Amino acid sequence: MLITLDEYGKILKSSFFRDCSIRSKGVFIFILEPVLTDEQVEEEAAEGYDPSLRPKAVITYIRSEPAGKQWFHTRLYGWESIITGGAQKPLNQSINAERTAVFPSMEERVFVTGSGPAYQDESLGGPSTDFLRGGLRRLKTLEGWLYACGGRRSFGKRLDKGTWQSFNAGLPTLENEGENGIFSGFDDFDGFNEQDIYAAGGSGDVWHFDGNRWTPIAFPTNEPLQSVCCGGDGNVYISGYEGLTFMGRGERWKQIHRGGISLGFRDMVWYEDRVWCTSDYGVWTIHNGKVERARLPDDIGSCAGHLYTGDGVLLLAGLGGAAFKENGQWHSIVSFPVMERLLELDQANPAP
């Protein structure tokens, strides 16, 4: 593992990773949230505290720093659930944003790290950042730039500090959103490049963007969709309810997995020669159109939950910790169960 017991006790103790992203092969970002005991949860409920506003932290792990000095963090209090994305343009930074607007501003706050001091950026919903028509769903890197998608078919690109470009033109909203159980996207997106992007979500709601114009895609299901991956094999992979998965492109699609996975695939990314998929319940791969559970060492598989890829690295993080794959090899970054046990032993047997 790539963390000292002292760092773990000060920064990561009694927590889990809500999301992860990559700034470069040497800099990983994690969103940290606390793990509460049953008694603490009951106390929250008795006091009427909103559990979505529990303290959070943006964690930066820098591989090139010496052992004991690789982990950095910023605590955020009163923030809603946060997602993270990495950008290389215009600067190498992590963009960390609330998924839901919080009273009283009713805007999604943004916190930025990298290429200088960390800072709270303009909230999404301001005059130069107003592209969201629903909640924020996904942050993802395309050709170095950070893109975002959200509810009611929202799509935008971060151009600079406090400045986002809206690509909502040509994307109609549903007049009766939610009526008869029908919802629009977007829950996820991916692109072969900035002129060949697929966005999906809602009730089988899939669109293609060529950099200027949106085109609706006739998709073969109305089931809820939640993840998209543009593969290095030229195919687009779209997955939804209970892991129901399709492969195709343009107007040609075929079902390659009928589902049956309780949580479905939260994230899908292309790495090396296949699609990698994950939920809190495990990691899967798609290779040559076949979906199967990934064969991983226990300390790696326990990190299932979230995936991000960039700069030749695959990053996995979740309830059990974090790990990454590079040059065909998996490396454990931190295992929460192991470190919690070591911390207990250390506290029970303090050094003289």
C-alpha positions as CSV (number, residue, x, y, z in Angstrom):
1,M,0.0,0.0,0.0
2,L,1.1,3.6,-0.7
3,I,0.2,5.3,2.6
4,T,1.8,5.5,6.0
5,L,-0.2,4.7,9.1
6,D,0.3,8.2,10.3
7,E,-1.2,9.7,7.1
8,Y,-4.1,7.3,7.2
9,G,-4.9,8.1,10.8
10,K,-4.9,11.9,10.1
11,I,-6.6,11.9,6.7
12,L,-8.5,8.8,5.8
13,K,-9.6,7.1,9.1
14,S,-13.2,5.8,9.2
15,S,-14.0,6.9,5.7
16,F,-14.7,5.7,2.1
17,F,-14.2,7.1,-1.4
18,R,-17.3,8.5,-3.0
19,D,-15.6,9.3,-6.3
20,C,-12.2,9.5,-8.0
21,S,-10.4,11.2,-10.9
22,I,-7.0,11.5,-12.6
23,R,-5.1,14.7,-13.2
24,S,-2.0,12.8,-14.5
25,K,-0.5,9.4,-14.1
26,G,1.2,10.7,-10.9
27,V,-1.7,12.7,-9.4
28,F,-5.0,11.1,-8.3
29,I,-8.0,12.8,-6.8
30,F,-10.5,11.2,-4.4
31,I,-13.7,12.4,-2.8
32,L,-13.8,11.3,0.8
33,E,-16.9,10.8,3.0
34,P,-17.1,9.5,6.6
35,V,-18.3,6.0,7.7
36,L,-20.6,6.4,10.7
37,T,-21.5,3.9,13.4
38,D,-25.1,2.9,13.9
39,E,-25.2,5.1,17.0
40,Q,-23.9,8.1,15.1
41,V,-26.6,7.6,12.4
42,E,-29.3,7.4,15.0
43,E,-28.0,10.6,16.6
44,E,-28.1,12.3,13.2
45,A,-31.7,11.2,12.7
46,A,-32.8,12.3,16.2
47,E,-31.3,15.8,15.6
48,G,-32.9,16.0,12.1
49,Y,-29.5,16.4,10.4
50,D,-29.4,15.9,6.6
51,P,-27.0,13.0,6.0
52,S,-26.1,14.3,2.5
53,L,-24.4,17.3,4.2
54,R,-21.9,15.2,6.2
55,P,-18.3,16.6,6.1
56,K,-16.4,15.7,3.0
57,A,-12.9,16.1,1.7
58,V,-11.1,16.5,-1.6
59,I,-8.0,14.2,-1.4
60,T,-4.9,14.6,-3.6
61,Y,-2.4,11.7,-3.8
62,I,0.9,12.6,-5.5
63,R,3.0,9.5,-6.4
64,S,6.3,11.4,-6.9
65,E,6.4,12.8,-3.3
66,P,8.4,10.9,-0.7
67,A,6.6,8.4,1.6
68,G,4.8,10.1,4.4
69,K,4.3,13.3,2.3
70,Q,2.1,12.0,-0.6
71,W,-1.4,12.8,0.7
72,F,-3.1,16.2,0.9
73,H,-6.6,17.1,1.8
74,T,-9.1,19.9,2.1
75,R,-12.2,19.5,4.3
76,L,-15.5,20.8,3.0
77,Y,-18.4,21.3,5.4
78,G,-22.1,21.7,4.5
79,W,-21.5,20.5,0.9
80,E,-23.9,18.1,-0.9
81,S,-22.6,14.9,-2.6
82,I,-19.5,15.8,-4.7
83,I,-18.2,14.3,-8.0
84,T,-14.8,14.9,-9.4
85,G,-13.2,15.2,-12.8
86,G,-9.6,15.8,-14.1
87,A,-8.6,18.4,-16.6
88,Q,-5.4,19.2,-18.4
89,K,-6.7,22.3,-20.3
90,P,-6.4,25.2,-19.8
91,L,-4.6,24.0,-16.6
92,N,-3.8,20.7,-15.0
93,Q,-6.5,20.7,-12.3
94,S,-9.2,18.7,-10.6
95,I,-12.7,20.1,-10.7
96,N,-14.9,18.9,-7.8
97,A,-18.6,19.9,-7.9
98,E,-21.8,19.3,-6.0
99,R,-24.3,17.1,-7.7
100,T,-27.2,19.0,-6.2
101,A,-27.9,22.7,-5.6
102,V,-27.9,23.6,-1.9
103,F,-30.1,26.2,-0.2
104,P,-29.9,29.2,0.0
105,S,-27.8,29.8,-3.2
106,M,-29.5,27.0,-5.1
107,E,-26.3,26.6,-7.2
108,E,-23.9,23.7,-7.4
109,R,-20.6,24.8,-5.7
110,V,-17.2,24.0,-7.3
111,F,-13.8,23.5,-5.7
112,V,-10.6,23.4,-7.8
113,T,-7.2,22.0,-6.9
114,G,-3.9,21.9,-8.9
115,S,-1.7,24.4,-10.8
116,G,-1.6,26.8,-7.8
117,P,-3.5,27.3,-4.6
118,A,-6.8,25.5,-4.3
119,Y,-9.9,27.7,-4.5
120,Q,-13.7,27.7,-4.6
121,D,-14.7,28.5,-8.2
122,E,-17.9,30.2,-9.5
123,S,-20.8,28.0,-8.7
124,L,-22.7,26.3,-11.5
125,G,-25.7,28.3,-12.2
126,G,-24.0,31.7,-12.3
127,P,-24.0,34.1,-15.3
128,S,-21.0,32.4,-16.9
129,T,-21.6,28.9,-15.7
130,D,-25.3,28.5,-16.3
131,F,-25.7,25.3,-18.5
132,L,-27.3,23.0,-16.0
133,R,-31.1,22.4,-16.3
134,G,-31.1,19.6,-13.7
135,G,-28.8,18.1,-11.2
136,L,-25.1,17.5,-12.2
137,R,-24.5,13.9,-13.1
138,R,-21.0,13.4,-14.5
139,L,-17.7,15.1,-15.1
140,K,-15.3,13.6,-17.7
141,T,-12.2,14.5,-19.7
142,L,-12.3,14.7,-23.5
143,E,-9.1,15.7,-25.3
144,G,-7.8,17.3,-22.1
145,W,-10.9,19.5,-21.5
146,L,-13.5,18.9,-18.7
147,Y,-17.0,18.3,-19.8
148,A,-20.1,17.8,-17.7
149,C,-23.6,16.5,-18.2
150,G,-26.8,16.7,-16.1
151,G,-30.5,16.3,-15.9
152,R,-33.0,17.5,-18.4
153,R,-30.4,17.0,-21.2
154,S,-27.8,19.4,-19.9
155,F,-24.3,19.5,-21.4
156,G,-21.4,21.9,-21.0
157,K,-17.6,22.4,-21.2
158,R,-15.3,24.2,-18.7
159,L,-13.3,26.8,-20.6
160,D,-11.5,28.5,-17.7
161,K,-11.8,29.6,-14.2
162,G,-15.5,30.4,-13.6
163,T,-16.4,30.0,-17.3
164,W,-18.4,27.2,-18.9
165,Q,-19.7,26.8,-22.4
166,S,-23.3,25.5,-22.8
167,F,-24.1,23.0,-25.5
168,N,-27.8,22.9,-24.7
169,A,-28.8,24.5,-28.0
170,G,-30.7,22.0,-30.1
171,L,-31.5,19.8,-27.1
172,P,-35.2,20.1,-26.3
173,T,-36.5,19.3,-22.8
174,L,-39.4,17.1,-22.2
175,E,-42.6,19.1,-21.5
176,N,-43.9,16.5,-19.1
177,E,-40.7,15.2,-17.5
178,G,-41.5,12.2,-15.3
179,E,-45.0,11.7,-16.6
180,N,-45.9,8.0,-17.1
181,G,-42.4,7.2,-15.7
182,I,-40.6,8.7,-18.7
183,F,-37.4,10.7,-18.0
184,S,-34.8,12.4,-20.2
185,G,-31.0,12.3,-19.8
186,F,-28.2,12.9,-19.3
187,D,-26.7,10.6,-16.7
188,D,-23.4,10.0,-18.5
189,F,-21.5,10.7,-21.7
190,D,-18.3,9.8,-23.5
191,G,-16.6,10.7,-26.8
192,F,-14.1,9.4,-29.3
193,N,-13.1,13.1,-29.6
194,E,-14.8,16.5,-29.1
195,Q,-16.7,16.1,-32.4
196,D,-18.0,12.6,-31.8
197,I,-19.8,12.4,-28.4
198,Y,-22.6,10.2,-27.1
199,A,-24.7,11.2,-24.1
200,A,-27.4,9.0,-22.5
201,G,-29.6,8.6,-19.5
202,G,-33.3,8.7,-18.5
203,S,-35.6,6.3,-20.2
204,G,-33.5,5.1,-23.2
205,D,-32.6,8.7,-24.0
206,V,-29.5,8.7,-26.3
207,W,-28.1,11.6,-28.3
208,H,-25.0,12.2,-30.5
209,F,-23.1,15.5,-30.7
210,D,-20.8,16.4,-33.5
211,G,-19.4,19.5,-31.8
212,N,-22.1,21.7,-33.4
213,R,-25.4,19.7,-33.7
214,W,-27.3,17.2,-31.6
215,T,-29.0,14.2,-33.2
216,P,-31.4,11.9,-31.3
217,I,-30.5,8.2,-31.5
218,A,-33.2,5.5,-31.9
219,F,-32.2,3.3,-29.0
220,P,-33.6,-0.3,-28.6
221,T,-34.8,0.1,-25.0
222,N,-36.7,2.5,-22.7
223,E,-35.1,1.2,-19.6
224,P,-33.2,3.7,-17.4
225,L,-29.6,4.3,-18.7
226,Q,-26.7,5.3,-16.5
227,S,-23.3,4.8,-18.1
228,V,-21.6,5.3,-21.5
229,C,-18.2,4.3,-22.8
230,C,-16.7,5.0,-26.3
231,G,-14.3,2.1,-26.8
232,G,-10.9,2.0,-28.5
233,D,-12.5,-0.7,-30.7
234,G,-14.7,1.9,-32.3
235,N,-17.9,0.8,-30.5
236,V,-20.0,2.7,-28.1
237,Y,-21.1,0.8,-24.9
238,I,-24.3,2.0,-23.1
239,S,-25.5,0.3,-19.9
240,G,-28.5,0.8,-17.7
241,Y,-30.9,-0.9,-15.4
242,E,-29.4,-3.9,-13.6
243,G,-26.5,-4.0,-16.1
244,L,-28.6,-4.2,-19.2
245,T,-25.9,-3.4,-21.8
246,F,-25.8,-2.5,-25.5
247,M,-22.9,-2.2,-28.0
248,G,-23.1,-0.3,-31.3
249,R,-22.7,3.1,-32.9
250,G,-25.0,5.5,-34.8
251,E,-28.2,3.7,-35.5
252,R,-26.9,0.1,-35.1
253,W,-27.1,-1.4,-31.6
254,K,-27.2,-4.9,-30.2
255,Q,-27.8,-6.1,-26.7
256,I,-24.8,-7.9,-25.2
257,H,-25.9,-8.3,-21.6
258,R,-29.4,-8.8,-20.4
259,G,-28.7,-7.5,-16.9
260,G,-29.5,-9.1,-13.6
261,I,-26.8,-7.1,-11.7
262,S,-28.6,-5.4,-8.8
263,L,-26.9,-2.0,-8.9
264,G,-25.9,-2.0,-12.6
265,F,-22.7,-0.4,-13.8
266,R,-22.1,3.0,-12.3
267,D,-18.9,3.7,-14.3
268,M,-17.7,2.2,-17.6
269,V,-14.3,3.2,-19.1
270,W,-12.0,1.9,-21.9
271,Y,-8.6,0.8,-20.8
272,E,-6.0,-1.3,-22.7
273,D,-8.1,-3.6,-24.9
274,R,-11.5,-3.7,-23.2
275,V,-14.3,-1.9,-21.3
276,W,-14.0,-1.9,-17.5
277,C,-17.3,-1.6,-15.5
278,T,-17.9,-1.2,-11.8
279,S,-20.5,-0.8,-9.0
280,D,-20.3,-1.2,-5.3
281,Y,-20.7,-4.9,-5.8
282,G,-17.8,-5.6,-8.1
283,V,-15.8,-5.1,-11.3
284,W,-16.6,-6.5,-14.7
285,T,-15.0,-6.3,-18.2
286,I,-16.4,-6.3,-21.7
287,H,-14.1,-7.9,-24.3
288,N,-15.2,-8.9,-27.8
289,G,-18.8,-8.3,-26.8
290,K,-18.7,-10.6,-23.8
291,V,-19.5,-9.3,-20.3
292,E,-17.8,-11.1,-17.4
293,R,-16.7,-10.5,-13.9
294,A,-13.0,-9.3,-13.7
295,R,-10.6,-11.7,-12.0
296,L,-8.9,-9.5,-9.5
297,P,-6.9,-10.0,-6.3
298,D,-9.1,-9.6,-3.2
299,D,-7.3,-6.4,-2.1
300,I,-8.0,-4.9,-5.6
301,G,-11.5,-6.1,-6.0
302,S,-12.6,-4.7,-2.7
303,C,-12.0,-1.2,-4.1
304,A,-14.9,-1.5,-6.5
305,G,-17.3,1.4,-6.8
306,H,-15.8,4.1,-9.2
307,L,-13.5,4.1,-12.2
308,Y,-11.5,6.8,-14.0
309,T,-8.9,6.5,-16.7
310,G,-6.3,8.9,-18.1
311,D,-2.6,9.2,-19.0
312,G,-2.2,5.5,-19.3
313,V,-3.6,4.7,-15.9
314,L,-6.9,3.0,-14.7
315,L,-8.0,4.1,-11.2
316,L,-10.4,2.2,-9.0
317,A,-11.9,3.5,-5.8
318,G,-14.8,2.8,-3.5
319,L,-15.9,1.5,-0.1
320,G,-12.8,-0.7,0.4
321,G,-10.1,1.7,-0.7
322,A,-8.3,2.5,-3.9
323,A,-6.0,0.8,-6.5
324,F,-4.6,1.5,-9.9
325,K,-3.5,-0.4,-13.0
326,E,-0.5,0.6,-15.1
327,N,1.5,-1.2,-17.7
328,G,-0.5,-4.4,-17.1
329,Q,0.0,-4.4,-13.3
330,W,-2.4,-3.7,-10.4
331,H,-1.1,-1.7,-7.4
332,S,-2.9,-1.2,-4.1
333,I,-3.0,2.4,-2.9
334,V,-4.9,1.9,0.3
335,S,-7.1,-0.8,1.8
336,F,-9.5,0.7,4.4
337,P,-10.2,-2.6,6.2
338,V,-6.4,-3.4,6.5
339,M,-5.5,0.1,7.6
340,E,-8.4,0.3,10.2
341,R,-7.1,-2.9,11.7
342,L,-3.5,-1.7,11.8
343,L,-4.7,1.5,13.4
344,E,-6.6,-0.4,16.1
345,L,-3.5,-2.5,16.8
346,D,-1.3,0.6,17.0
347,Q,-3.6,2.4,19.4
348,A,-3.9,-0.8,21.5
349,N,-0.2,-1.1,21.7
350,P,1.3,2.4,21.7
351,A,5.0,2.9,21.3
352,P,6.8,3.5,24.6
